[in-house]
Amino acid sequence: MKNMKMIIAILNADDAPSVIQHLMKEGYSVTRLSTTGGFLRAGNVTILIGVDEQHVQGVIEIIGKYSKSRKQVIPTTSEAGINFYPSMPVEVVVGGATVFVLNVERFEKV
């Protein structure tokens, strides 16, 4: 059995279509899961990609190329007692990807 790896990448929902399109164009099979989380509780997409060990770097390069970090301004509110007071918008960094590479002990297609 070849050394298989499972790549789990958590992407911003805006970046996911482009990342998935380019991975599939290069012949990688991708499983897409809709997820939420992170600082803004915004929609993300988690993708799963099973590859031979020698393809891991290529997959990570595609993910990095099409999921760039960018700044976004979000409104904030602060709570003072029972009233909410508007405060200045805050600039945060969104996008980019979090990538995990795991060893696969067993792989079967049934």
N, C-alpha and C positions, 0 to 999 in steps of 0.2 A: 504494500500500500504506500502511496506517495504521502509526503508530509502535507496534510491538508490544514488550512487555516480558516477560521470563521472571522470575517471582518464585520464588526458592528459599528455603524456610523450614525451619529445623531446630527441631523441637519436642520437648518432653518427651513420652514415650509416654502419660503420663496425661492430658495436655492435648489430644493430637491428635484423638481422636474428636469432641470438642466443637468444635474449630476447623474441622475438615473438614465437620461437619454444618452449621455456620452459613455457611461459604463456599458450600456447595452450595445451601443454602436461598436464598441471594442470587443464585444462577444461575451461579456460577463453576465451571468444570470443574477438578478436582483430581486429580493423580496422586500416589499415596502410595507411599513407599519405606520399608521398615523398615531402620533403620541403628543403629549403636552408636557410642559415642565419648564424649568429654567427660571431665571430671574423675573421675566415678564409674564410667566405662565402662558406664553404664546404657543401657537401650534408649531410643532416640529414634526419631522419625519425621521423614523429610524429605519435604516436599510440594513439588510443582512446579505452578505456575499460570501459564498464558500469558494475558495480558490486553492490551487497548489501554492506551496510556499514561495516559489519563484515569481508569482504574479502579485504578491502583496504590495510591493513598492509601486508598481504600476497603477494599482487600484487607488492607493493613497494619493498618488500624484494627480489622478483625475479628480478625486474628491476635493483636494486642495485647490486645484485650478478653477473649479466651478462653484465653490462655496466660500466666497471671500467675506471677511468681516467688514462691517461698515457701521457708521454712526447713525443713530436715530434719536430724534427728540421725542420724549414722552411727557405727557402732563402728569403732575403729581399733586397730591393733596396731603395736608398734614392735619392731624386731629388735635383739637384743643378742647378738652372736656367733651360736651355733647355736640359741639359745632364743628363743621369742617371748614377750613380756611384754604383757599387756593394758594399755591406757592409757585415758584418759578419752574418752568419746564426743565427737565434733566436730560442731558445727552448721555446715551448709553451705547455700548457696542453690541451689535447683533450680527447674526450670520456666523460664518466659519463652521467648523465641524469638530465634533469630539469623536475620535476613532479608537476602537478597541480591537486588538488582534488576539484571537484565542486559538489554542491548539485544538484540533479535532481528533479525538481518539478513534472514532468510528464514523464512516460515511457510507450510506447505502441509498440507492435510488430504487424504489419499489413501485 
